[in-house]
Amino acid sequence: MAQCKNLSVNKTALPYSRIGSQHAACAASRTKGNQMDPQFKAMVVDEWTANSTTAAWRKWHPKFAVQLAAMTAALVDAAGIKPGMRVLDIASGTGEPAITLSKLVGASGHVTATDLAADMLAISEDNARAAGCTNIDFRQADAHELPFPDRSFDAVTVRLGAMYFWDCTKALAEIRRVLRQGGVAAFVCWGGLDTNRYVLSALGPFVKRRELPPMPADVPQPLRFATKGSLSAELERAGFSAIAEESRVLPAPWPGPPEELWQQFYDVAVPMQPYIDSFDAATREAARAEAIAEFRQCYDGTFTDVPIGVVVASGRR
């Protein structure tokens, strides 16, 4: 793997807290007392099930699984996954980490993969079938209203999904409800940009050209739990015990050139597309070229391994 050279984007000049704020501001305007406007919920579903979005996730899934393998491994470790366990995976997207989980729990175990977007679940089911997984079922479900009996699962996993819970207390209470006594819920969320070269390199060249308004607190947005202790506080509020939280920087080897990695980032970073597209063509291309140049410092001819900063957290019922 390539050893990344020093990041040339000036981190101190970038407003870390403002990345993702366009989507967050929209969410804040549609939130009242922890209740999300149903129209906003429908907008989020539409956003993630647009034909261009689902096509991109289907296209990039095999390489995305390689890129985020270390993230999945961190989640698996935090959840204490073992053969024979019954596991609920929330926000499964196109199939990971549910596919990895199904292999780890084995024939004596079972995985239930859920997502708010039915079109994403259809891709997940196709990918699981292609991987030979027979111990997974798929359910369209909202984390705030899980359609499962109390104490149904040994573990619950959420990879890059908890940041978008619009009523975090309610969603975490639901997760705790469906866990057996002693069961573990594990989460991986985006870390702060000071440790997240992947996001910083991709978006930094745009943000330094035009700042975004300050990000509202405690609304659905990518960096919602980047602040140390914020996710732990939510877990404690929901009644979890034995809470653990750790910030980590993980390898993320994209099996392809930097140009492809940036295109993948743009294609699947749905909340950021309106912001990127708002630049005129010349400015957008200049910023894109700068981002690719940052990625190229981590390219060894086979992999573009740009480190990803995450928060890994867990709690026990």
KEGUVO-763689 format. One record per residue: residue in one letter; x, y, z of N, C-alpha, C, O in turn. Coordinates in steps of 0.1 Angstrom, whole numbers, padded with zeros to 4 digits, always signed. Example, Ala and Ser with C-alpha at 12.3 -4.5 7.8 and 13.67 -1.06 7.14 Angstrom:
A+0132-0057+0078+0123-0045+0078+0132-0033+0078+0142-0033+0085 S+0128-0022+0071+0137-0011+0071+0129+0000+0079+0134+0011+0080 
//
This chain:
M+0008-0012+0000+0000+0000+0000+0009+0013+0000+0020+0013+0006 A+0004+0023-0006+0011+0035-0007+0011+0042+0007+0001+0041+0014 Q+0022+0048+0011+0023+0056+0023+0019+0071+0019+0027+0077+0011 C+0008+0076+0024+0004+0089+0020+0015+0100+0024+0020+0099+0035 K+0017+0109+0015+0026+0120+0018+0018+0130+0026+0006+0128+0028 N+0024+0140+0031+0018+0150+0039+0006+0157+0032+0008+0160+0020 L-0005+0159+0039-0016+0166+0032-0013+0180+0029-0008+0188+0038 S-0015+0184+0017-0012+0198+0013-0023+0208+0015-0021+0220+0016 V-0036+0203+0017-0046+0212+0020-0044+0217+0034-0041+0210+0043 N-0045+0230+0036-0043+0237+0049-0055+0234+0058-0065+0240+0057 K-0053+0224+0067-0064+0220+0076-0069+0231+0085-0081+0233+0087 T-0059+0239+0090-0063+0250+0099-0071+0261+0092-0078+0269+0099 A-0070+0262+0079-0078+0272+0072-0092+0268+0068-0100+0276+0064 L-0095+0255+0071-0108+0250+0067-0118+0249+0078-0114+0245+0089 P-0130+0253+0076-0140+0253+0087-0146+0239+0088-0156+0236+0082 Y-0139+0230+0096-0144+0216+0096-0158+0215+0099-0165+0206+0093 S-0163+0223+0109-0177+0221+0113-0187+0225+0103-0199+0223+0105 R-0183+0230+0091-0192+0235+0081-0195+0225+0070-0204+0227+0062 I-0187+0214+0070-0189+0204+0059-0201+0196+0062-0203+0192+0074 G-0210+0195+0053-0223+0188+0054-0234+0197+0060-0245+0192+0062 S-0231+0210+0061-0241+0218+0068-0253+0221+0059-0264+0224+0064 Q-0252+0220+0046-0263+0223+0037-0274+0213+0040-0286+0217+0042 H-0271+0200+0041-0280+0190+0044-0285+0191+0058-0297+0190+0061 A-0277+0195+0068-0280+0196+0082-0290+0208+0083-0300+0207+0091 A-0287+0219+0077-0296+0231+0078-0310+0227+0073-0320+0232+0079 C-0311+0220+0063-0324+0215+0058-0331+0207+0068-0343+0209+0071 A-0323+0198+0074-0329+0189+0084-0334+0197+0096-0345+0195+0101 A-0326+0207+0100-0330+0215+0112-0343+0223+0109-0351+0225+0118 S-0344+0227+0097-0356+0235+0094-0369+0226+0094-0380+0232+0094 R-0367+0213+0093-0378+0204+0092-0380+0196+0105-0388+0186+0105 T-0374+0200+0116-0374+0193+0128-0381+0201+0139-0378+0213+0140 K-0390+0195+0146-0397+0202+0157-0398+0193+0169-0405+0183+0169 G-0390+0196+0180-0391+0188+0192-0388+0174+0189-0395+0165+0194 N-0377+0171+0182-0372+0157+0179-0382+0149+0170-0380+0137+0168 Q-0392+0156+0164-0401+0149+0155-0398+0155+0141-0398+0167+0138 M-0394+0145+0132-0391+0149+0118-0403+0151+0110-0412+0142+0110 D-0404+0162+0103-0415+0164+0094-0416+0152+0084-0406+0148+0078 P-0428+0146+0083-0429+0134+0074-0425+0137+0059-0420+0128+0052 Q-0427+0150+0055-0423+0153+0042-0408+0153+0040-0402+0149+0030 F-0401+0157+0051-0386+0156+0051-0381+0141+0051-0372+0138+0043 K-0388+0133+0058-0385+0119+0058-0387+0113+0044-0378+0106+0039 A-0398+0117+0037-0400+0112+0024-0389+0118+0014-0385+0111+0005 M-0384+0130+0017-0374+0136+0009-0361+0128+0010-0354+0125+0000 V-0358+0124+0023-0346+0116+0025-0346+0103+0018-0337+0099+0011 V-0358+0096+0019-0359+0083+0012-0358+0085-0003-0351+0078-0010 D-0364+0096-0009-0363+0098-0023-0349+0101-0027-0344+0097-0038 E-0342+0109-0018-0328+0112-0021-0319+0100-0022-0310+0100-0031 W-0321+0090-0014-0313+0078-0014-0318+0067-0023-0312+0057-0025 T-0330+0069-0029-0335+0059-0038-0336+0064-0053-0342+0057-0061 A-0331+0076-0055-0331+0081-0069-0324+0071-0078-0314+0064-0074 N-0328+0070-0090-0322+0060-0099-0307+0062-0100-0299+0052-0100 S-0302+0075-0101-0288+0077-0102-0280+0072-0089-0269+0068-0090 T-0287+0074-0078-0280+0070-0065-0279+0055-0064-0269+0050-0061 T-0290+0048-0066-0290+0034-0065-0281+0027-0075-0274+0017-0073 A-0280+0033-0087-0271+0028-0098-0257+0029-0093-0249+0021-0096 A-0254+0041-0087-0240+0043-0083-0236+0033-0072-0225+0028-0072 W-0245+0031-0062-0242+0022-0051-0240+0008-0056-0232+0000-0052 R-0249+0004-0066-0247-0009-0072-0234-0011-0079-0227-0021-0078 K-0231+0000-0087-0218-0001-0094-0206-0002-0085-0197-0010-0088 W-0206+0006-0075-0193+0007-0067-0193-0003-0055-0183-0003-0048 H-0203-0010-0053-0204-0019-0041-0191-0028-0039-0186-0028-0028 P-0187-0035-0050-0175-0044-0047-0163-0037-0043-0156-0042-0034 K-0160-0026-0048-0148-0018-0044-0150-0011-0031-0141-0010-0023 F-0162-0007-0029-0166+0000-0016-0164-0010-0004-0159-0006+0006 A-0168-0022-0007-0166-0032+0004-0151-0034+0007-0148-0036+0019 V-0143-0034-0003-0128-0035+0000-0123-0023+0008-0116-0024+0017 Q-0127-0011+0003-0123+0002+0009-0127+0002+0024-0119+0007+0032 L-0139-0002+0028-0144-0001+0041-0142-0014+0049-0149-0015+0060 A-0134-0023+0045-0132-0036+0052-0127-0034+0066-0132-0040+0076 A-0118-0025+0068-0113-0022+0082-0123-0016+0091-0124-0019+0103 M-0132-0008+0085-0143-0002+0092-0153-0013+0097-0158-0013+0108 T-0156-0022+0087-0165-0033+0091-0158-0042+0102-0165-0046+0111 A-0145-0044+0101-0139-0052+0111-0139-0046+0125-0141-0053+0135 A-0138-0032+0125-0139-0025+0138-0153-0026+0144-0154-0028+0156 L-0163-0026+0135-0177-0027+0140-0179-0041+0145-0185-0043+0156 V-0175-0051+0138-0176-0065+0142-0170-0068+0156-0175-0074+0164 D-0158-0062+0157-0151-0064+0170-0158-0057+0181-0159-0063+0192 A-0163-0045+0179-0170-0038+0189-0183-0045+0193-0187-0045+0205 A-0190-0052+0184-0202-0059+0187-0200-0073+0192-0209-0079+0198 G-0187-0078+0192-0184-0091+0197-0191-0102+0190-0196-0112+0196 I-0191-0101+0176-0198-0111+0168-0192-0125+0169-0180-0126+0168 K-0200-0135+0171-0196-0149+0172-0205-0158+0164-0216-0154+0162 P-0200-0170+0161-0209-0180+0154-0222-0182+0162-0221-0183+0175 G-0233-0184+0155-0245-0187+0162-0254-0175+0166-0265-0177+0171 M-0248-0163+0165-0256-0151+0170-0267-0147+0160-0266-0150+0148 R-0277-0141+0166-0287-0134+0158-0284-0119+0158-0284-0113+0168 V-0282-0114+0146-0277-0100+0145-0287-0092+0136-0291-0096+0126 L-0290-0080+0141-0297-0070+0133-0288-0059+0128-0281-0053+0136 D-0288-0057+0115-0279-0047+0109-0289-0036+0104-0297-0038+0096 I-0286-0024+0109-0295-0012+0105-0287-0004+0095-0275-0002+0096 A-0295+0002+0085-0289+0010+0075-0279+0002+0067-0268+0006+0064 S-0284-0010+0062-0275-0020+0055-0271-0015+0041-0261-0020+0036 G-0278-0005+0035-0273-0001+0022-0273-0012+0012-0283-0019+0010 T-0262-0014+0006-0261-0024-0005-0255-0037+0000-0252-0046-0009 G-0254-0039+0013-0251-0053+0017-0240-0054+0027-0238-0065+0034 E-0232-0044+0029-0222-0045+0040-0225-0035+0051-0229-0023+0049 P-0224-0040+0063-0216-0052+0068-0224-0065+0069-0219-0075+0074 A-0237-0065+0064-0245-0076+0066-0239-0089+0060-0240-0100+0066 I-0233-0088+0048-0228-0100+0042-0216-0105+0050-0215-0117+0052 T-0207-0096+0055-0196-0101+0064-0202-0107+0076-0197-0117+0081 L-0212-0101+0082-0218-0106+0094-0223-0120+0092-0222-0129+0101 S-0230-0122+0081-0236-0135+0078-0226-0146+0078-0228-0158+0082 K-0214-0143+0072-0203-0153+0072-0197-0156+0086-0193-0167+0089 L-0197-0146+0094-0191-0148+0107-0201-0155+0117-0196-0163+0125 V-0214-0153+0116-0223-0160+0125-0225-0174+0120-0229-0183+0128 G-0223-0177+0107-0224-0191+0102-0238-0196+0101-0247-0189+0103 A-0238-0209+0097-0251-0215+0095-0260-0216+0107-0272-0216+0106 S-0254-0216+0119-0262-0216+0131-0267-0203+0135-0275-0201+0145 G-0262-0192+0129-0267-0179+0132-0275-0173+0121-0279-0179+0111 H-0279-0160+0123-0288-0154+0114-0286-0139+0114-0284-0133+0125 V-0287-0132+0103-0286-0118+0101-0299-0112+0095-0304-0117+0085 T-0304-0102+0101-0315-0094+0095-0310-0081+0091-0305-0073+0099 A-0311-0078+0078-0306-0066+0072-0317-0056+0070-0327-0060+0063 T-0316-0044+0074-0327-0034+0073-0322-0021+0067-0310-0018+0068 D-0331-0014+0060-0328-0001+0055-0341+0006+0053-0351+0000+0051 L-0340+0019+0054-0352+0027+0052-0356+0027+0037-0368+0029+0034 A-0347+0025+0028-0349+0026+0014-0350+0012+0008-0340+0004+0008 A-0362+0008+0002-0364-0005-0003-0355-0008-0015-0351-0019-0017 D-0352+0003-0023-0343+0000-0035-0329-0004-0031-0323-0012-0037 M-0324+0002-0020-0311-0002-0015-0311-0016-0010-0302-0024-0013 L-0322-0020-0003-0323-0034+0002-0324-0044-0010-0318-0055-0009 A-0330-0040-0021-0330-0049-0033-0316-0052-0038-0312-0063-0042 I-0307-0041-0038-0293-0043-0042-0286-0052-0032-0279-0061-0035 S-0289-0049-0019-0283-0057-0008-0286-0072-0010-0278-0081-0008 E-0299-0075-0013-0303-0089-0015-0296-0095-0027-0292-0107-0026 D-0295-0088-0038-0287-0093-0049-0273-0096-0046-0267-0106-0049 N-0266-0087-0038-0252-0089-0035-0251-0101-0025-0241-0108-0026 A-0260-0102-0016-0259-0113-0006-0261-0127-0014-0254-0136-0011 R-0270-0127-0023-0272-0139-0031-0260-0142-0039-0255-0154-0040 A-0253-0132-0045-0241-0135-0053-0230-0140-0044-0221-0147-0048 A-0230-0135-0031-0219-0140-0022-0222-0153-0016-0214-0158-0008 G-0234-0159-0019-0237-0172-0014-0243-0173+0000-0243-0183+0007 C-0248-0161+0005-0253-0160+0018-0267-0165+0019-0276-0160+0011 T-0270-0175+0027-0284-0180+0029-0290-0177+0042-0301-0181+0045 N-0282-0171+0051-0287-0169+0065-0290-0154+0067-0289-0149+0079 I-0295-0147+0057-0299-0133+0058-0313-0131+0053-0317-0137+0043 D-0321-0124+0061-0333-0119+0055-0333-0104+0055-0325-0097+0062 F-0342-0098+0047-0341-0084+0044-0355-0077+0047-0365-0082+0043 R-0355-0066+0055-0367-0060+0059-0365-0044+0057-0356-0039+0062 Q-0375-0038+0050-0375-0024+0050-0380-0019+0064-0390-0023+0068 A-0372-0011+0070-0375-0007+0084-0369+0007+0088-0359+0010+0083 D-0377+0014+0096-0372+0026+0102-0367+0024+0116-0373+0017+0124 A-0354+0028+0118-0348+0025+0131-0356+0031+0143-0355+0026+0154 H-0365+0041+0140-0373+0047+0151-0385+0038+0154-0391+0041+0165 E-0388+0029+0146-0400+0020+0148-0397+0006+0143-0402+0002+0133 L-0388-0001+0149-0383-0014+0145-0394-0024+0146-0401-0025+0156 P-0397-0031+0135-0408-0041+0135-0404-0055+0140-0407-0065+0134 F-0398-0055+0152-0394-0068+0158-0398-0068+0172-0399-0058+0179 P-0400-0080+0177-0404-0082+0192-0392-0078+0201-0381-0077+0196 D-0395-0075+0213-0385-0073+0223-0375-0084+0224-0379-0096+0223 R-0363-0081+0226-0352-0091+0229-0351-0101+0218-0349-0113+0221 S-0351-0096+0206-0350-0106+0194-0336-0109+0190-0333-0119+0183 F-0326-0100+0193-0313-0101+0188-0302-0101+0198-0303-0095+0209 D-0291-0108+0195-0279-0109+0203-0270-0096+0201-0263-0092+0211 A-0271-0090+0190-0263-0078+0187-0270-0070+0176-0278-0075+0168 V-0268-0057+0176-0272-0048+0166-0260-0040+0161-0252-0035+0169 T-0259-0039+0148-0248-0031+0142-0254-0020+0133-0264-0021+0127 V-0246-0008+0134-0250+0003+0125-0237+0009+0120-0230+0015+0128 R-0235+0008+0107-0223+0014+0101-0226+0026+0093-0233+0024+0083 L-0222+0037+0097-0224+0050+0090-0239+0053+0088-0243+0057+0077 G-0247+0050+0098-0261+0053+0098-0266+0061+0109-0276+0068+0107 A-0261+0059+0121-0266+0066+0133-0266+0081+0132-0274+0088+0138 M-0257+0087+0124-0256+0101+0122-0269+0107+0117-0272+0119+0118 Y-0277+0098+0110-0289+0103+0103-0302+0100+0110-0313+0102+0105 F-0301+0095+0123-0313+0093+0131-0318+0107+0134-0311+0115+0140 W-0331+0110+0131-0336+0123+0134-0340+0125+0148-0340+0136+0153 D-0344+0114+0154-0347+0114+0169-0338+0103+0175-0342+0091+0176 C-0326+0107+0178-0316+0097+0183-0320+0089+0195-0318+0077+0196 T-0326+0096+0205-0330+0090+0217-0341+0079+0214-0340+0068+0219 K-0350+0082+0205-0360+0072+0202-0354+0060+0194-0358+0049+0197 A-0345+0063+0184-0339+0052+0177-0331+0043+0186-0331+0031+0184 L-0323+0049+0194-0314+0041+0203-0323+0033+0213-0319+0022+0217 A-0334+0039+0218-0343+0031+0227-0349+0019+0219-0350+0009+0226 E-0352+0021+0207-0357+0010+0199-0346-0001+0197-0349-0013+0198 I-0334+0003+0195-0323-0007+0193-0321-0014+0206-0320-0026+0206 R-0322-0007+0217-0320-0014+0230-0332-0023+0233-0330-0034+0238 R-0344-0019+0229-0356-0028+0231-0354-0041+0224-0358-0052+0230 V-0349-0042+0212-0349-0054+0205-0336-0063+0208-0335-0074+0203 L-0328-0058+0217-0316-0065+0221-0320-0074+0233-0328-0070+0242 R-0315-0086+0233-0316-0095+0245-0309-0089+0257-0300-0080+0255 Q-0311-0093+0269-0304-0088+0280-0289-0092+0279-0286-0104+0277 G-0280-0082+0280-0266-0085+0278-0262-0083+0264-0250-0084+0261 G-0271-0081+0255-0267-0079+0240-0260-0066+0238-0262-0056+0246 V-0253-0065+0227-0245-0053+0224-0249-0046+0212-0252-0053+0202 A-0250-0033+0212-0252-0025+0200-0239-0018+0197-0233-0012+0206 A-0235-0019+0184-0222-0013+0180-0224-0003+0168-0233-0006+0160 F-0216+0008+0168-0218+0018+0158-0205+0023+0153-0195+0023+0160 V-0204+0026+0140-0193+0033+0134-0198+0046+0128-0207+0045+0119 C-0193+0057+0131-0197+0070+0126-0185+0077+0121-0173+0074+0124 W-0187+0087+0112-0176+0095+0107-0169+0103+0119-0176+0108+0128 G-0156+0103+0119-0148+0111+0129-0146+0125+0124-0151+0129+0113 G-0140+0133+0132-0137+0147+0129-0127+0148+0117-0119+0139+0114 L-0128+0159+0110-0120+0161+0098-0105+0163+0101-0097+0161+0092 D-0102+0166+0114-0088+0167+0117-0081+0153+0116-0069+0152+0116 T-0089+0142+0117-0084+0128+0115-0089+0121+0103-0086+0110+0101 N-0096+0129+0095-0103+0122+0084-0098+0127+0070-0105+0136+0064 R-0087+0122+0066-0081+0127+0054-0089+0124+0042-0089+0132+0032 Y-0097+0113+0042-0105+0109+0031-0115+0121+0028-0116+0125+0016 V-0123+0124+0038-0133+0135+0035-0127+0148+0033-0131+0156+0025 L-0116+0151+0041-0110+0164+0040-0104+0166+0026-0105+0177+0020 S-0097+0156+0021-0091+0157+0008-0102+0159-0003-0100+0166-0013 A-0113+0152-0002-0124+0152-0012-0131+0165-0012-0134+0171-0023 L-0134+0171+0000-0142+0183+0001-0134+0196+0004-0139+0207+0001 G-0122+0194+0010-0115+0206+0014-0113+0216+0002-0114+0228+0004 P-0109+0212-0010-0107+0221-0021-0119+0229-0024-0119+0240-0030 F-0131+0223-0022-0144+0230-0024-0147+0240-0013-0150+0252-0015 V-0145+0236+0000-0148+0244+0011-0140+0256+0012-0144+0267+0016 K-0127+0255+0008-0118+0267+0009-0122+0277-0002-0118+0289-0001 R-0129+0273-0012-0134+0283-0022-0147+0289-0018-0150+0300-0022 R-0155+0282-0010-0167+0288-0005-0171+0282+0008-0174+0270+0008 E-0171+0290+0019-0175+0284+0032-0190+0282+0032-0198+0288+0025 L-0194+0272+0041-0208+0269+0043-0212+0275+0056-0204+0278+0065 P-0225+0278+0058-0230+0283+0071-0227+0273+0082-0226+0262+0080 P-0227+0278+0095-0224+0269+0106-0234+0258+0106-0246+0260+0103 M-0229+0246+0110-0238+0234+0111-0246+0234+0124-0241+0235+0135 P-0259+0233+0122-0268+0232+0135-0264+0220+0143-0260+0210+0137 A-0266+0221+0156-0262+0210+0165-0274+0199+0165-0285+0203+0163 D-0270+0187+0167-0279+0176+0169-0290+0174+0159-0301+0173+0162 V-0286+0175+0146-0295+0172+0135-0288+0162+0126-0276+0161+0126 P-0296+0155+0118-0290+0145+0109-0280+0151+0099-0284+0159+0090 Q-0267+0148+0101-0257+0152+0092-0244+0143+0094-0243+0138+0105 P-0235+0143+0084-0224+0133+0085-0215+0134+0097-0211+0123+0103 L-0212+0146+0102-0203+0147+0113-0210+0149+0127-0204+0155+0136 R-0222+0145+0128-0230+0147+0140-0223+0141+0153-0224+0147+0163 F-0216+0130+0152-0210+0124+0163-0195+0124+0163-0188+0116+0169 A-0189+0134+0155-0175+0135+0155-0169+0141+0168-0157+0138+0171 T-0177+0148+0175-0172+0154+0188-0171+0143+0198-0180+0135+0200 K-0160+0142+0205-0157+0132+0214-0168+0131+0225-0171+0141+0231 G-0173+0119+0227-0183+0117+0238-0197+0120+0234-0206+0117+0242 S-0200+0125+0223-0213+0129+0219-0222+0116+0217-0234+0116+0221 L-0216+0106+0210-0224+0094+0208-0226+0086+0222-0236+0080+0224 S-0215+0086+0230-0216+0079+0243-0227+0086+0251-0235+0079+0258 A-0228+0099+0251-0239+0106+0258-0253+0101+0254-0262+0100+0262 E-0254+0100+0241-0267+0095+0235-0270+0081+0240-0282+0077+0243 L-0260+0072+0240-0262+0058+0244-0266+0058+0259-0274+0050+0263 E-0259+0066+0267-0263+0067+0281-0277+0072+0283-0284+0066+0292 R-0281+0081+0276-0294+0087+0277-0305+0076+0273-0316+0076+0279 A-0301+0067+0264-0311+0057+0260-0311+0045+0269-0318+0036+0267 G-0302+0045+0280-0303+0034+0289-0292+0023+0288-0293+0013+0294 F-0283+0025+0279-0272+0015+0277-0262+0015+0288-0261+0026+0295 S-0256+0004+0291-0245+0003+0301-0232-0002+0294-0232-0005+0282 A-0221-0002+0301-0208-0007+0296-0205+0000+0283-0201-0006+0274 I-0207+0013+0283-0205+0021+0271-0190+0023+0268-0183+0027+0277 A-0186+0021+0255-0173+0024+0251-0173+0032+0239-0181+0030+0230 E-0163+0041+0238-0162+0050+0226-0147+0052+0223-0139+0055+0232 E-0144+0051+0210-0130+0053+0206-0129+0060+0193-0136+0056+0183 S-0120+0069+0191-0117+0075+0178-0105+0068+0172-0095+0065+0179 R-0107+0064+0159-0097+0057+0153-0095+0062+0138-0104+0068+0132 V-0083+0060+0133-0079+0063+0119-0077+0049+0113-0067+0042+0117 L-0084+0046+0103-0084+0033+0096-0079+0034+0082-0081+0043+0075 P-0072+0023+0078-0068+0023+0063-0081+0021+0055-0090+0014+0060 A-0081+0026+0043-0092+0025+0034-0088+0023+0020-0089+0033+0012 P-0082+0012+0017-0076+0010+0003-0086+0008-0008-0092-0002-0009 W-0088+0019-0016-0096+0018-0027-0089+0011-0039-0078+0015-0042 P-0094+0000-0044-0087-0007-0054-0089-0001-0068-0095-0006-0077 G-0082+0010-0070-0083+0018-0082-0076+0031-0081-0071+0034-0071 P-0075+0039-0092-0068+0051-0092-0076+0063-0085-0087+0061-0082 P-0069+0074-0082-0075+0085-0075-0087+0091-0082-0096+0095-0076 E-0086+0092-0095-0098+0097-0103-0111+0089-0100-0121+0095-0099 E-0109+0076-0100-0121+0068-0097-0126+0069-0083-0138+0069-0080 L-0116+0071-0073-0120+0072-0060-0128+0085-0058-0138+0085-0051 W-0124+0096-0064-0132+0108-0063-0145+0107-0069-0155+0112-0063 Q-0146+0101-0080-0159+0099-0087-0169+0091-0078-0180+0094-0077 Q-0163+0080-0072-0171+0072-0063-0176+0081-0051-0188+0080-0047 F-0167+0089-0045-0171+0097-0034-0183+0106-0038-0192+0107-0031 Y-0181+0113-0050-0192+0122-0054-0205+0114-0057-0216+0118-0053 D-0204+0102-0063-0216+0095-0067-0224+0090-0054-0236+0090-0055 V-0217+0087-0044-0224+0081-0032-0226+0091-0021-0234+0088-0011 A-0219+0102-0021-0221+0112-0010-0233+0121-0013-0232+0133-0016 V-0244+0115-0013-0257+0122-0017-0259+0135-0010-0263+0145-0017 P-0257+0137+0003-0260+0150+0009-0251+0161+0004-0255+0173+0005 M-0240+0158-0001-0230+0168-0006-0231+0171-0020-0225+0181-0025 Q-0239+0164-0028-0239+0166-0042-0245+0180-0046-0239+0187-0055 P-0256+0185-0039-0260+0199-0043-0250+0209-0040-0249+0219-0048 Y-0242+0208-0030-0231+0218-0027-0221+0217-0037-0217+0228-0043 I-0216+0205-0041-0205+0204-0051-0211+0210-0065-0203+0216-0072 D-0223+0206-0068-0229+0210-0081-0232+0225-0082-0234+0231-0092 S-0232+0232-0070-0235+0246-0070-0224+0255-0075-0226+0267-0078 F-0212+0250-0077-0201+0257-0082-0202+0258-0097-0207+0249-0104 D-0197+0269-0103-0196+0269-0118-0187+0259-0123-0178+0254-0115 A-0188+0255-0136-0180+0244-0141-0165+0245-0139-0159+0236-0136 A-0160+0257-0142-0145+0259-0141-0141+0257-0127-0130+0251-0124 T-0148+0263-0117-0144+0262-0103-0145+0248-0098-0136+0243-0091 R-0156+0242-0102-0158+0228-0098-0147+0219-0103-0142+0210-0096 E-0143+0221-0115-0132+0212-0121-0119+0215-0114-0111+0206-0112 A-0116+0228-0111-0104+0231-0104-0103+0225-0091-0093+0219-0087 A-0114+0225-0083-0115+0219-0070-0114+0204-0071-0107+0198-0063 R-0120+0198-0081-0120+0184-0083-0106+0179-0086-0101+0169-0080 A-0099+0187-0094-0085+0183-0098-0076+0184-0086-0067+0176-0084 E-0078+0194-0077-0070+0195-0065-0073+0183-0055-0064+0178-0049 A-0086+0179-0054-0089+0168-0046-0082+0155-0051-0077+0147-0043 I-0082+0153-0064-0076+0141-0070-0061+0141-0068-0055+0131-0065 A-0055+0153-0068-0041+0154-0066-0038+0150-0051-0027+0144-0049 E-0047+0154-0042-0045+0149-0028-0046+0134-0027-0037+0128-0021 F-0056+0128-0034-0057+0114-0034-0045+0107-0040-0041+0096-0035 R-0039+0113-0050-0028+0107-0057-0016+0105-0048-0008+0096-0051 Q-0015+0113-0038-0003+0111-0029-0004+0098-0021+0005+0093-0015 C-0016+0091-0022-0018+0079-0015-0020+0067-0025-0025+0056-0021 Y-0016+0069-0037-0018+0059-0048-0005+0052-0050+0005+0058-0053 D-0005+0038-0050+0007+0030-0052+0007+0023-0066+0015+0014-0068 G-0003+0027-0074-0004+0020-0087-0015+0010-0088-0019+0006-0098 T-0019+0005-0076-0030-0004-0075-0041+0001-0065-0053+0000-0069 F-0037+0005-0054-0047+0010-0044-0044+0025-0041-0033+0030-0041 T-0056+0032-0039-0055+0046-0034-0060+0045-0019-0072+0045-0017 D-0050+0045-0010-0053+0042+0004-0053+0055+0012-0043+0059+0018 V-0065+0062+0012-0066+0075+0019-0072+0072+0033-0084+0067+0033 P-0066+0074+0044-0071+0071+0057-0084+0077+0060-0087+0088+0056 I-0092+0070+0068-0106+0074+0072-0106+0075+0087-0103+0065+0094 G-0110+0086+0092-0112+0088+0107-0127+0084+0111-0136+0089+0104 V-0128+0076+0121-0141+0072+0125-0142+0072+0140-0132+0073+0148 V-0155+0072+0145-0158+0070+0159-0164+0056+0160-0174+0053+0153 V-0159+0047+0169-0164+0034+0171-0170+0034+0185-0163+0037+0195 A-0183+0031+0187-0189+0031+0200-0198+0018+0202-0202+0012+0192 S-0200+0015+0214-0208+0003+0217-0215+0005+0231-0210+0013+0239 G-0226-0002+0233-0232-0002+0246-0240-0015+0248-0243-0022+0238 R-0242-0019+0260-0248-0031+0263-0262-0029+0270-0264-0020+0278 R-0271-0038+0266-0284-0037+0273-0283-0044+0287-0293-0044+0295 
//
